[in-house]
Amino acid sequence: MAIPENNPDPWQGIYKLGGLAATGAVLVGALEILITFLPGGNTVQESALDWFLLFEQNWFMGLRDLGLLNIFFNAAAVLTSFAIYGAHRGSRGQPYAALILIFSLLGVAVFLATNRAFAMLDLSQQYAAASSSQRELLASAAQSLLSAGQSHTPGTFLGFFLSELAGFFFSLLMLKSRVFSKATAVAGMAGFGMLIIFEFFASFATGLNLPAMLLAMIGGLLSMAWDILVARRLFQLSRDPAGSPETEQ
């Protein structure tokens, strides 16, 4: 059914939501960086008992270290990815945008399915009130959860990998389609490419902590720049969905 000319394009609202979501992702990323530099913001828990102690001392940091902020980041990615797909409607890149959107949604679904932040919070509360015999069982259960849901380990690799791969391919599509600027495409390919390499290092390599952290830091900043540029373009499209493709270099 054709949309009457005096009615706004419904995709304008999607573009605006996508722009707001991308802006929110930048704020979440900035908050993550800020927390990292606070006392205790970059510590590593070695065992289930260490995690229980952390939750007892600071439940928010326990949730954060198990990916709480990534939950919000992935929720924002759903809206942003759908808006990027919408921006490619009618272009030669639309089929590829649809395929990449599926990768993005799969990444979010896998991440949410493997996240164990709130399950660990519940176990920590049970542990605090349990008897000595019960605590051994709870510690074993917690260790099983951590093996599948601790961030940047083999258990969570697939969720992060699919999401970052989607970001990389969206950026590659932007370079070809010219719906978004070349600067957006380059920032995304570089940023998400570094984050993909970081995931391999963090999940499967040992003794490469410094290179991995450098990749995560630079890749994270570039991906935030990508979100800012994507938000800017989506806000432009929300005002004029038939606007001409960007040509800025």
C-alpha positions in Angstrom: 0.0 0.0 0.0 1.4 3.4 -1.0 2.0 5.9 1.7 0.0 9.2 1.1 2.3 12.0 0.3 1.1 14.1 3.3 2.1 11.3 5.7 5.7 11.0 6.9 7.8 8.1 5.9 7.6 5.5 8.8 11.3 4.9 8.4 12.0 8.4 9.6 11.1 7.2 13.1 13.3 4.1 12.7 16.2 6.3 11.6 15.7 8.5 14.7 15.6 5.5 17.0 18.7 4.1 15.4 20.5 7.5 15.8 19.5 7.6 19.5 20.6 4.0 20.0 24.0 4.7 18.4 24.4 7.8 20.6 23.5 5.7 23.6 26.1 3.1 22.6 28.7 5.9 22.7 27.6 6.9 26.2 27.8 3.3 27.4 31.3 3.0 25.9 32.4 6.2 27.6 31.0 4.9 30.9 32.8 1.6 30.5 36.1 3.5 29.9 35.5 5.7 33.0 34.8 2.7 35.2 37.9 0.9 33.9 40.1 3.7 35.4 38.3 3.8 38.7 39.8 1.8 41.6 39.0 -1.9 41.0 37.8 -1.2 37.5 40.4 -3.4 35.8 40.9 -6.3 38.2 40.6 -9.9 37.1 38.7 -12.5 39.2 40.5 -15.9 39.2 37.9 -18.1 40.8 34.2 -18.4 41.7 35.1 -17.5 45.3 36.7 -14.3 44.0 33.5 -13.4 42.2 31.4 -14.1 45.2 33.6 -11.7 47.2 33.3 -9.1 44.6 29.5 -9.3 44.5 29.4 -9.1 48.3 31.6 -6.0 48.2 30.1 -4.3 45.2 27.3 -6.0 43.3 27.3 -3.4 40.5 31.0 -4.0 39.7 30.3 -7.7 39.7 27.5 -7.3 37.2 29.6 -4.9 35.2 32.6 -7.2 35.0 30.3 -10.0 33.7 29.0 -7.8 30.9 26.1 -5.7 32.3 27.0 -2.7 30.1 27.4 -5.0 27.1 23.7 -5.9 27.5 22.7 -2.3 27.0 25.3 -2.0 24.2 23.8 -5.0 22.4 20.2 -3.7 22.9 21.3 -0.5 21.2 23.0 -2.4 18.4 19.7 -4.0 17.4 18.1 -0.7 16.7 21.1 0.8 15.0 21.6 -2.3 12.8 17.9 -2.2 11.7 18.2 1.5 10.9 21.3 0.9 8.9 19.5 -1.8 7.0 16.6 0.6 6.4 19.0 3.2 5.0 20.1 0.7 2.3 16.5 0.0 1.1 16.2 0.4 -2.6 20.0 0.3 -3.1 22.0 -2.4 -4.7 23.4 -3.2 -1.2 20.0 -4.0 0.3 20.3 -7.9 0.1 23.8 -7.6 1.7 22.4 -5.3 4.4 19.7 -7.8 5.2 22.3 -10.6 5.5 24.5 -8.5 7.8 21.5 -7.6 9.9 20.9 -11.3 10.5 24.5 -11.7 11.6 24.1 -8.8 14.0 20.9 -10.2 15.5 22.5 -13.6 15.9 25.4 -12.0 17.7 23.1 -10.3 20.1 21.1 -13.5 20.7 24.2 -15.6 21.4 25.6 -12.9 23.8 22.4 -12.7 25.8 22.1 -16.5 25.9 25.6 -16.8 27.3 25.6 -13.9 29.7 25.7 -15.0 33.3 25.8 -11.7 35.2 22.4 -11.9 37.0 22.7 -15.7 37.5 26.0 -15.1 39.3 24.4 -12.3 41.4 21.7 -14.8 42.5 24.3 -17.5 43.3 26.4 -15.0 45.3 23.4 -14.1 47.4 22.6 -17.8 48.0 26.3 -18.4 48.9 26.3 -15.6 51.5 23.4 -17.3 53.4 24.4 -20.9 52.8 25.9 -23.5 55.1 29.4 -24.8 54.6 28.2 -27.9 52.7 25.9 -25.9 50.5 28.7 -23.4 49.7 30.8 -26.1 48.0 27.9 -26.9 45.6 27.2 -23.3 44.9 30.9 -22.6 44.2 30.9 -25.5 41.7 27.7 -24.2 40.0 29.3 -20.8 39.8 32.4 -22.1 38.2 30.3 -23.8 35.6 28.5 -20.6 34.8 31.8 -18.7 34.5 33.2 -21.3 32.0 30.3 -20.4 29.7 29.7 -16.8 30.4 32.8 -14.9 31.6 33.5 -12.0 29.1 36.2 -12.4 26.5 36.7 -16.1 27.0 36.0 -19.0 24.7 32.5 -19.3 26.2 31.5 -15.8 25.1 33.7 -15.6 21.9 30.9 -16.4 19.4 28.5 -13.6 20.6 31.2 -10.9 20.5 32.6 -12.2 17.2 29.3 -12.2 15.3 28.4 -8.7 16.5 31.8 -7.3 15.6 31.8 -9.1 12.3 28.5 -7.5 11.5 29.9 -4.1 12.3 32.8 -4.7 10.0 30.7 -5.9 7.1 28.2 -3.0 7.6 31.2 -0.7 7.3 32.4 -2.5 4.2 28.9 -2.1 2.7 29.0 1.6 3.6 32.2 2.0 1.6 30.6 0.5 -1.5 27.1 2.0 -1.2 28.0 5.6 -0.4 24.8 5.9 1.7 27.2 6.7 4.6 30.4 8.7 4.3 33.8 7.1 3.5 35.0 8.3 6.9 32.3 6.3 8.6 33.2 3.2 6.6 36.9 3.4 7.3 36.5 4.1 11.0 34.2 1.0 11.3 36.4 -1.3 9.3 39.5 -0.4 11.3 37.7 -0.4 14.7 35.7 -3.6 14.3 38.7 -5.3 12.7 40.8 -4.5 15.7 38.1 -5.7 18.1 37.8 -9.0 16.2 41.5 -9.6 16.5 41.3 -8.7 20.2 38.5 -11.3 20.7 40.8 -14.0 19.3 43.7 -12.9 21.5 41.6 -12.6 24.7 39.8 -15.8 24.2 42.4 -18.2 22.8 45.9 -16.7 23.3 48.0 -16.4 26.4 50.8 -14.0 27.3 49.5 -11.3 24.9 47.7 -9.1 27.4 49.4 -5.8 26.4 48.9 -6.2 22.6 45.3 -7.3 23.3 44.5 -4.3 25.5 46.0 -1.9 22.9 43.8 -3.4 20.2 40.8 -3.2 22.5 41.5 0.4 23.4 42.1 1.7 19.9 39.4 -0.5 18.3 36.9 0.6 21.0 37.6 4.3 20.4 37.3 3.9 16.6 34.0 2.0 17.0 32.7 4.8 19.2 33.7 7.3 16.4 31.8 5.0 14.0 28.7 5.2 16.2 28.9 9.0 16.3 29.1 9.2 12.5 26.4 6.7 12.0 24.1 8.6 14.5 24.8 11.8 12.6 23.8 10.3 9.3 20.7 8.5 10.7 19.5 11.8 12.2 20.0 13.4 8.8 17.9 10.7 7.2 15.2 11.0 9.9 14.7 14.6 8.7 14.9 13.8 5.0 14.7 10.0 4.2 15.1 10.8 0.5 18.3 12.8 1.0 21.2 12.3 -1.3 24.0 9.9 -0.3 26.9 11.4 1.5 29.9 12.1 -0.5 32.3 13.5 2.1 35.7 11.9 2.2 
